[in-house]
Every structure is written in C-alpha cells, then in structure tokens.
Amino acid sequence: MPTTAFDKESIKKSIVGKIQRYNGRTLEDATEQQIYQAVASTIRDQIMQKWVSAREADKTYMGKRLYYLSVEFLMGRSLQCNAVNLCSMENVREALMELGINWRHIFREEPEPGLGNGGLGRLAACFLDSLASVELPAMGCSIRYEYGLFRQRVVDGQQVEVPDNWLENGNVWEVPSPDDSVVVNFGGHVEMVEENGRTNYKLCDYRSVQAVPYDMPIAGYDCNTVNTLRLWRPRSVKENLNLGAFSSGNYEKALEQDLSSIISKVLYPEDSHYEGKSLRLTQHYFFTSATLQYAVKDFKRRFGTRFNLMPEKMTVHINDTHPGLAIPELMRILMDEEGLGWDEAQAIVSKTVAYTNHTVLSEALEKWPEQMMKERLPRIYMILEEMNRRLCARLWNAFPGDWDRIAKMAILAYGQVHMANLCVAMSYSVNGVSRLHGEILKADTFNDYYQLMPEKFSYITNGITHRRWLMACNTHLRDLITSAIGDKWYKNPEYLSELKPFADDAAFRAEFEKVKRFNKHQFNHMLDQRQGMTVDEDFLFDTQCKRLHEYKRQLLNALHIHVLYNRIMDDPNYTMVPRVFIFGAKASPGYYKAKLIIRYILALSKMIDKSPRARKMLRVVFVENYDVSAAEAIMPATDLSEQLSTAGKEASGTGNMKFMMNGALTMGTMDGANVEIYEQVGADNIYIFGMRADTVAVLEREGGYNPLQIFENNAEVRRALTQMIDGTLMPDSPTALQELYHDMLFNDRYFVMKDFGSYSMAQRRVNEDYLDRDKWLRMAVLNTASSGIFSSDRTIREYNEKIWHI
Ligand code: 26W
C-alpha cells in the first residue's frame, strides 16, 4: 500500500473537521450532500498531494506526452474509484462505519457527470484510468459542458428528456487553471500580407472566445501517477462585448455576439448519427484549437522551436473524427504562428496525429458543409483546400483517371468536408477497435486508402477498466476471487485466468452463486430507489443495456419476449425458467424509430404485468435513465448479456466485456468484440447465433431479402407482429407502432426477422442450461476467468506499443 493512503483516524478527523469549517455544523446535523462533500474533499486532499509532485516532476520531463482528444468523456462518479485507486477504500468504509454512516448512501450523493453518449465516451474514461494506472503521461482533453446528456424519464409509456444540470452543487474534483487560458477565434476573413518575401495569412474581423481549462485529477491505481482531464470552458473576451450597444441599453444586441455563453451549454445527444449542426462544429474547433495551442506552448517550453522533434515528443490522439480539426489547426499554428513552410508543417503534423475509428455506419461518418466551414473557420477552410489539392494530385498519380475513386477519397467533395478522409489521409495511424472491425475498415470502409497506405492500418481491441467494472462495482466478487487466487490480478488482470480451475470446484461455484444473489439484491435496491419497484431475485436476469439503435436490435429481443408471452398465454402447461428481461437505453431525442422501440418494450412490460400467470415466469423492466451508475448495479446482477447487433455493424462493444467480467454469459452475434469473447471463453461457454458479417454483406449487396416469407411461414412471429398493431398490445393507441410493423415486413434493414429463428433456438438452449446449476455456474466462472484480456490496461499497453511509443 502506498505511504500516502490516509489512515482511518485521519479520515474521520478530516470529515468531521470539514463539516465544521465549511458548513458550521456537527456531523449529526449535516445533510448527506454535505457529508459527501466532506468525504470527497478528504479524498481529493490525498490526490492533491500526489498531483503536486506529479506536476513538479512533469516540469523536467523531456519524454513524449500524449494528448487524448475526445468530444466525450463519460466518467461516471469519481469518489469510489478514486478511493480504490488510492488504496484508501477500506479505510474510508471503516471510518464512515465508525461514524455511523452508510458509505453507499453517501457515495450516491455524487452527481454523475454525463459528459458522453455511450461507448465512445465511456471508452475514453476507461482509457484515462488505465493510462494513469500503467503510468503513462497523458492528458485527456474535452469540453466542460454545462449540461450533460439528457436525463431520461418515462411518461405514459414513452421517453421524455429532462436537462441534466450536473454542476448544480458544484464539482468537487475540478480545479480551474486560468494561467493556461488561450484564445480561440471564429469567423472573419483571411487577408494575405507579403512580409519579407513570404505570404502570410491574417485572420481579420473575427470573434474571439477565451478558453479556460478546468482540470480534473486522474489518479492511477496504487502508484504515484496523477494525470489530468482538462475540460475547456469558454469565457467571453472583454473586447467582444458590443460596448456601444451595451451602454445604449440594448442588452440583447450586446449579448447577441457572445458565442462564449452557448458553446459549452450542452452535449449533443446524437450517437451513431451525424447532423451538420454549426454549433457542434464550433464546439469541436473550440476544444481542439485550445488543446493544440496549449500543447504547442508546452512543447516550446520544453524544446524551444525545434519543431522537427514534435513527433518524438507528443502524440495527438483523436477519438473518432470529432477532434479531426486538430490536423489543420496544428498546420495553422506551425505555419501562421511559428513561420514554418507547408511541407515542413505537413511532415510534422502527419507524424504527430493518430486516429481511431469507432463506427462503420455511413450515417455516422462526419461531413460538414463546405460553406459552413468557410464561414465559421475561414483559415482552417483554406488549409483544407490546399491539403485537398495536394492530396488529389497524389491520388491522381496512384489511380490515374479514376475520378470516382478520387472523389470518394477526397477531403473536399460534392460541397462537403469529409472528416474521415481527412483523418485517414493525414494521420500516421488509423486503427479499428476490434479485430473484425479492423478488417472491415481495410476491406471496405477505407479500402481505397488501405491499398495506398497499408502500413497505417491496425486494430486494437477495446477494453474496460477492471477497477471500476469489477473491483469497485462488485466488491463481493472481487473478494471471492482474491480469496481464491490472491490479489495480484488487481495490477495484472491477466492473472484472472488462474481462476479457471475453480470452475470445477463445487464449493467455489456455490460462493459464486451467492455473490450473484447478493448482487441481484443490490440491483433491487437501486431499482427501488430510482423507480420504486423491485423484481424477483429468483429469476434469471437477462439484460440488454446500451444506447437504443436499430442496428443493436433491441427489437429482436422485444419480439422474442412477445413470442414467449404468447406461448405462456396459449398453453396452460407451458413452463420456462422464470426470467426478467432488463432493458436500459436512451434514444436520441430526434430518433423517431428508436423511441418507438422503447414504446414497444414498455407496452410489452405493461401487457405482461397484467397477466398473473405470465408474471410468474416473465417480467420486463425498463431501467430509466440508464447511466454509468445504473450500469454499476446492473452488470454484477446479470446472468445473461444480450449483444445482438447485426453482424458487421457494432465496431466493438464494451458493455459485452463488463457483463462477461462480472460472470454473465453472452448471447451474441459474431460481431465486434463478441468474436474475441467467443475465442477467449470457447464455443461451450457462449451463445452465438445469427448471420455472420460476410453473409450480411452479401445480402446487403444483393439489396436485402424478403421478410414477408418469414412472416408467412412463422406463425409465432406473425401473431406477435399482428398484435403489435391490432390493439392487443396497445389497446389505447393501437396504431402507435404501425411504422415498426411496417419496417419489419417491408424494410428490415437490420435483419431482425432473418435472425429471429436462430436467436430463438439459442434462447431455448439458455433455458435448458440454466436449469443445470453446475453447468451454468461453471460457464459463468469461466467467463470471469477469461475476461482479463479485456482490461483496458492491456488495450493501453497495446496502443503504446503499436502507436504511441511513449
Ligand atoms: C457525430 C455523431 C456521432 C457521435 C458519436 C457519430 C458517431 C459517434 C460514435 C463514434 C459512436 C460510438 O460511440 N461508437 C462506439 O464506440 C465504442 C468504443 O469504441 C464501440 O465499442 C462501439 O461498438 C461503437 O458503437
């Protein structure tokens, strides 16, 4: 244990003292929020000690630094994970216990910073934890959104969005660093000026916004590294305020110009669907420019103007294309501010920026109208134009006369800026997030580029931090594992494999089952707290939790539940292992079909609850406002993890890994990281169903298939679909799901009907296996034991070996 771990007595003293000093109260009179603040700032004090020394050491550090740019960091609560990483969790728990306080209640007071939508944002958060824990010098960079992702409520069987004011009670973990503020410019026009025989480009009539960093410490596990998550906050630059309008009393006009007040208002709730909104472009440039200005400043502090050293001394990693303007922005800084020529600047930039792709869905690939780019960021647009001109000349040499291909690969084409092309062409590394995804990038999405520059392409399978997703959220399983194999897996999660022999140990399996039971009980606490209901802890917990998207096929799960319901209702002798189907999913507010699927799930839940007989075997629970905190209660309680994406569409998935690590079996397609989970656990310990990615690709090329045939041949499916629209399911609004019905029959883009039979068969096997307790628990233990490779520590080490070389 590191020497800085606070002992129990000093933790107690600190908490009581802080409540007295900050709130003028005794512990007995303090609210839970006040106690939370006191506990959190006690842990923060401990981190600060390390942060100071880490920053001190940084000053003389001459090695490479990583800047990880992401428009989302879905951090979840910090208190428990910080306490775990400082090896203080046990002391905090005991200290609170001796003060007569339940730590779980206090930790729940922390608002969750929901600064992300889903997988991409959560991955960034896991990466920060692992970067610090494997002791790599890295800074995460993003935007300090005032409102995180919307909070989801269910009203009248439908999703309703409510703003998430996460900063209401302040944020214990953030520290402003005004000294590192920079200015970011928007709009205006570019003037060319000849100076000393060189053409210089000057931006005129622009609007400025100041970017002020708010830093959050990221403490590594059981080590002295403390990295930083830097969230940029916009502030108005004084000259910006229209003083004339202001003093003549026209306040609205005076404020009209104030970009700064809106830039960081909200996180866009789109996930896997792109819209060319100008405010989004402004957000992306705001934090990207601020980060690069800071990075160059820091580089110059360390190495002066020896810019040719840059690729050796820093990597700018862009989490998808959203921070892709890092490329022209670094060009701009090097040329316009530092006086480098184009060739020199481009040589540096193209060895400094690395890019990860997170989706192959065409509707999610970022494209900006050229006109918008020109108006908002005129100098950046100019640089893109020149970059495009040179790129196209090069492409012409490689593919002479092949205009179609060149247009497909260009940065600017058909009036749009193609961010993925920019990132692929100009980064030194392009990686996918699972093996299958990496192959699809090479064979399909970026095949033209792959032919030209194959050496750039790689894949690195995603991972999750086993500290949050096992050690912190499933303390009973953690302790059980440790009692069997010791605690060396805390630092080296690959040692989890030593658990494999225990799958054959009946006593261990019995303990494993007890832990699952306990976690189901904890889940019920959470559910009761959040929505005033509980479920039967004897049921099999079958979970699908992830953003709602057609390609993830929550609809397949729902349709299957619908069929099960009919089997129960039609046959008085029908029995099955009692199951609760748990869903958690936010739909993007403008994604109409996703919202319809939520309505379908909620309607099924209601219909089933009305039948006393069905309820004995079947429940559907929709966990409202699925977020990181909900996931921390859901993953440990789950028996079966639903990973149903149409093969080829899910880049990796990371929820699949969290479930597996917590001893759930996977029901999944051969997609994303499911393929690698299958390889780790072996065919006997996973339920694989459905078409493979290559078959899907063939069907897509042929223009689909005919779902009507399935409708005609499968009576169970036909009956369920018919009930969807004939008032059986939704007596009050029988036509509400019309479009879902129609799509399934005439436009089944994600092959729900096509895979239904295979899915339904695999579910039958689950039913049989779950009854054989020894068999099931053996499989469950093997899943946990095989999950070590999915720790993001392994992922980060791989990034460092293959891409960053820090
Ligand atoms: C511009 C709108 C937009 C916003 C976010 C388009 C696309 C995105 C993300 C790339 C979507 C996303 O979160 N992708 C997920 O990334 C995870 C981490 O790599 C993968 O595990 C998931 O499979 C992938 O869907």
Residues whose N, C-alpha, C, O or C-beta is under 5 A from the ligand:
A	BS01	26W	G118 G119 L120 L123 E270 D271 S272 H273 Y274 D320 H358 T359 A364 V433 E650 A651 S652 G653 T654
